[in-house]
Amino acid sequence: MPDSGCRGQGRRTGDPEGGSKRRDVPGPDWASLLPEVLLRVFQHLPLLDRARASQVCRGWQRAFHLPELWRRFEFELSQPGARATHPELIKQILKRHAGHLQYVSFKVDSSKESAEAACDILSQLVNCSLKTLGLISTARPSFMDLPKSHFVSALTVVFVNSKSLSSLKIDDTPVDDPSLKVLVANNSDTLKLLKMSSCPHVSPAGILCVADQCHGLRELALNYHLLSDELLLALSSEKHVRLEHLRIDVVSENPGQTHFHTLEKSSWDAFIRHSPKVNLVMYFFLYEEEFDPFFRYETPVTHLYFGRSVSKEVLGRVGMTCPRLVELVVCANGLRPLDEELIRIAERCKNLSAIGLGECEVSCSAFVEFVKMCGGRLSQLSIMEEVLIPDQKYSLEQIHWEVSKHLGRVWFPDMMPIW
């Protein structure tokens, strides 16, 4: 094979005097492809196809190792798993391309071995400066099974060596306050996104340290126990950019054993004055008796999800206190119709454009009235047929025509699948 290693073979051509013979007419020289063209082709190939293409010739093998192709990589670690990143490939990446990595994520299963493997890789990323890092657990406990010191040590390696980290997703990990201080010390000018829900070793003071110094932070996700008046005020300071997205998970594992504090209305007011266009997303996984601190005054929530059963009273308070509400999802309510609550939400939540109801009950008349009041702005309307209770005015057969008329498009209730 010649040095280029990619020349085509000769082909038979016609003889101008009537005969035919074989001439050495060179085929296409694939090695002469412009580097930028070859790079663009390789960028659109899955990793396995790239590896196969690299065997065509030496030129393509060199292209396989171009730094631009290794800036973004997802390590998939599972025990066992056909989709897992091969150990030999991991070795090659750490040996030849660690310095090229910029956008890195780790997808691990629930096994401790997978989490340990991820930490082992993290601890070797000493010659790279990441821009984004995501640790994704497809099932618990994963990283939470590791000794905190082991995980923090590996993560700190990245924080110290990355001077321009802009996005960090570390949900369900044993990250702690000291490691967040290292993050801030090295990346305070560049950090824009931080997702750290279900991180039990972080205190309100730890997240406050981030907000106080990372003035470019635009997106934040955390648990409610980390949310404080001081944090809201820090996010509202003149030095801080306007927040675009704030997600709060309000979770109770054991009823009656978790205390949920009350935030001052003035803190929310300051926050929304500073960031008037923020998407405030709240996920509630509470038991009925734990809702008392919430929705007692106007709250600037825009997207509201109830993952467990929620009472009529609480939904009534939502209608009275959430004028910015854009999306509402109710997993379950019980056997008491939500007619009045839905009408109140339609009256007061003028921006509502999406609603989903699970195990609830609503009379057909109230539902039609709700849709009529909201009109065509309801871009998403997901209601199980079992939720709707026929009454004297509408049957289940009639309701889809009425709702479709007010929505301005064809609509049917969702059907429970029959397995």
Secondary structure, 3 states (H helix, E strand, C coil): CCCCCCECCCEEEECCCCCEEEECCCCCEHHHCCHHHHHHHHHCCCHHHHHHHCCCCHHHHHHHCCHHHHCEEEEEECCCCCCCCCHHHHHHHHHHHHHHCCEEEEEECCCHHHHHHHHHHHHCCCCCCCCEEEEEECCCCHHHHCCHHHHHHHHHHHHHHCCCCCEEECCCCCCCHHHHHHHHHHHCCCCCEEECCCCCCCCHHHHHHHHHHCCCCCEEEEEHHHCCHHHHHHHCCCCCCCCCEEEEEEECCCCCCCCCCCCCHHHHHHHHHHCCCCEEEEEEECCHHHCCCCCCCCCCCCEEEEEEECCHHHHHHHHHHCCCCCEEEEEECCCCCCHHHHHHHHHHCCCCCEEEEEECCEEHHHHHHHHHHHHHHCCEEEEEHHHEECCCCCCHHHHHHHHHHHHCCCCCCECCCCC
